[in-house]
């Protein structure tokens, strides 16, 4: 069995309404970026960034 795909994990998290802050990967890693990309592909960038206007 292969390692989980961070992109797919991010998509699943968005579908389950798990907040983007729950990204399990360390910030700055390739896995973190892939997870966020997957999340945003489902939730959209506005939901992933939630507090961009602050």
Residue frames as a rotation matrix with the C-alpha (Angstrom) as fourth column:
UNK 1
0.581 0.814 0.000 0.00
0.814 -0.581 0.000 0.00
0.000 0.000 -1.000 0.00
UNK 2
-0.251 -0.699 0.670 1.34
0.674 -0.623 -0.398 3.44
0.695 0.351 0.627 -0.89
UNK 3
-0.811 -0.084 -0.579 1.54
0.499 -0.614 -0.611 6.56
-0.304 -0.785 0.540 1.24
UNK 4
0.275 0.958 -0.076 -1.60
0.795 -0.271 -0.543 8.70
-0.541 0.089 -0.837 1.32
UNK 5
-0.329 -0.295 0.897 -1.76
0.820 -0.560 0.117 11.44
0.468 0.774 0.426 -1.31
UNK 6
-0.714 0.009 -0.700 -1.80
0.508 -0.681 -0.527 14.86
-0.482 -0.732 0.482 0.43
UNK 7
-0.895 0.415 -0.161 -3.85
-0.418 -0.659 0.625 16.36
0.153 0.627 0.764 -2.44
UNK 8
-0.323 0.793 -0.517 -6.52
0.122 0.577 0.808 13.67
0.939 0.198 -0.283 -2.06
UNK 9
-0.403 0.127 -0.906 -6.47
0.907 0.193 -0.376 14.06
0.127 -0.973 -0.193 1.73
UNK 10
-0.922 0.031 -0.387 -7.07
0.057 -0.975 -0.214 17.81
-0.384 -0.219 0.897 1.36
UNK 11
-0.660 0.724 -0.201 -10.02
-0.432 -0.147 0.890 17.19
0.615 0.674 0.410 -0.96
UNK 12
-0.214 0.576 -0.789 -11.54
0.579 0.725 0.373 14.71
0.787 -0.377 -0.488 1.51
UNK 13
-0.660 -0.086 -0.746 -11.09
0.716 -0.373 -0.590 17.19
-0.227 -0.924 0.307 4.37
UNK 14
-0.929 0.326 -0.177 -12.90
-0.360 -0.907 0.219 19.92
-0.089 0.267 0.959 2.43
UNK 15
-0.429 0.802 -0.417 -15.77
-0.195 0.369 0.909 17.58
0.882 0.471 -0.002 1.58
UNK 16
-0.081 0.345 -0.935 -16.12
0.828 0.546 0.130 16.71
0.555 -0.764 -0.330 5.28
UNK 17
0.657 0.336 0.674 -16.11
0.083 -0.922 0.379 20.43
0.749 -0.193 -0.634 6.20
UNK 18
0.471 -0.634 -0.614 -12.89
0.857 0.164 0.489 20.06
-0.209 -0.756 0.620 8.16
UNK 19
0.919 -0.091 -0.384 -11.24
-0.102 -0.995 -0.010 23.49
-0.381 0.049 -0.923 8.55
UNK 20
0.738 -0.674 -0.015 -8.13
-0.008 0.014 -1.000 24.26
0.674 0.738 0.004 6.50
UNK 21
0.233 -0.652 0.722 -6.24
-0.915 -0.398 -0.064 24.83
0.329 -0.645 -0.689 9.76
UNK 22
0.673 0.102 0.733 -6.45
-0.470 0.824 0.316 21.07
-0.572 -0.557 0.603 10.32
UNK 23
0.683 -0.512 -0.521 -3.79
-0.447 0.272 -0.852 20.48
0.578 0.815 -0.043 7.65
UNK 24
0.972 -0.227 0.057 -1.68
0.093 0.597 0.797 17.73
-0.215 -0.769 0.602 9.27
UNK 25
0.410 -0.865 0.289 1.52
0.860 0.262 -0.438 18.62
0.304 0.428 0.851 7.41
UNK 26
0.007 -0.535 -0.845 4.19
0.712 -0.591 0.380 21.05
-0.702 -0.604 0.377 8.59
UNK 27
0.887 0.340 -0.313 3.88
0.093 -0.796 -0.599 24.50
-0.453 0.502 -0.737 7.02
UNK 28
0.295 -0.793 -0.533 6.44
-0.832 -0.488 0.265 25.04
-0.470 0.365 -0.804 4.28
UNK 29
-0.537 -0.465 0.704 6.59
-0.111 0.866 0.488 21.41
-0.836 0.184 -0.517 3.17
UNK 30
-0.884 0.198 -0.423 5.55
-0.422 0.046 0.905 20.11
0.199 0.979 0.043 -0.23
UNK 31
-0.683 0.652 -0.329 2.92
0.661 0.744 0.100 17.91
0.310 -0.149 -0.939 1.44
UNK 32
-0.405 0.518 -0.753 1.39
0.483 -0.579 -0.657 20.97
-0.776 -0.630 -0.016 3.16
UNK 33
-0.631 0.106 -0.769 1.12
-0.565 -0.741 0.362 22.77
-0.531 0.663 0.527 -0.18
UNK 34
-0.878 0.303 -0.370 -0.39
-0.115 0.617 0.778 19.74
0.464 0.726 -0.507 -1.89
UNK 35
-0.575 0.689 -0.441 -2.93
0.808 0.394 -0.439 19.29
-0.129 -0.608 -0.783 0.92
UNK 36
-0.370 0.413 -0.832 -3.96
0.071 -0.881 -0.468 22.95
-0.926 -0.232 0.297 0.64
UNK 37
-0.798 0.050 -0.601 -4.23
-0.592 -0.255 0.765 22.70
-0.116 0.966 0.233 -3.15
UNK 38
-0.794 0.528 -0.301 -6.54
0.380 0.818 0.431 19.71
0.474 0.228 -0.851 -2.80
UNK 39
-0.435 0.619 -0.654 -8.57
0.736 -0.175 -0.654 21.49
-0.519 -0.766 -0.379 -0.13
UNK 40
-0.479 0.195 -0.856 -8.94
-0.282 -0.958 -0.061 24.63
-0.832 0.212 0.513 -2.24
UNK 41
-0.950 0.122 -0.287 -9.95
-0.253 0.236 0.938 22.61
0.182 0.964 -0.194 -5.31
UNK 42
-0.454 0.826 -0.334 -13.07
0.768 0.553 0.323 21.55
0.452 -0.110 -0.885 -3.40
UNK 43
0.060 0.487 -0.871 -13.72
0.907 -0.392 -0.157 24.37
-0.418 -0.781 -0.465 -0.92
UNK 44
0.638 0.068 0.767 -12.40
0.515 -0.778 -0.359 27.28
0.572 0.624 -0.532 -2.96
UNK 45
-0.376 -0.923 0.084 -9.67
0.574 -0.303 -0.760 29.73
0.727 -0.238 0.644 -1.95
UNK 46
-0.125 0.381 0.916 -12.05
-0.499 -0.822 0.274 31.96
0.857 -0.423 0.293 0.05
UNK 47
0.872 0.489 0.032 -12.93
-0.295 0.470 0.832 29.16
0.392 -0.735 0.554 2.48
UNK 48
0.475 -0.767 -0.431 -9.33
0.740 0.613 -0.276 27.99
0.476 -0.188 0.859 2.76
UNK 49
-0.538 -0.749 0.387 -8.13
0.463 -0.646 -0.606 31.49
0.704 -0.147 0.694 3.64
UNK 50
0.134 0.854 -0.503 -11.18
0.938 0.054 0.341 32.39
0.318 -0.518 -0.794 5.75
UNK 51
0.625 0.154 -0.765 -9.70
0.584 -0.742 0.328 35.51
-0.517 -0.652 -0.554 7.39
UNK 52
-0.156 -0.731 0.664 -7.97
0.983 -0.178 0.034 37.19
0.093 0.659 0.747 4.47
UNK 53
0.300 0.369 0.880 -9.70
0.421 -0.879 0.225 40.54
0.856 0.303 -0.419 5.14
UNK 54
0.858 0.107 -0.502 -8.31
0.513 -0.202 0.834 41.00
-0.013 -0.974 -0.228 8.64
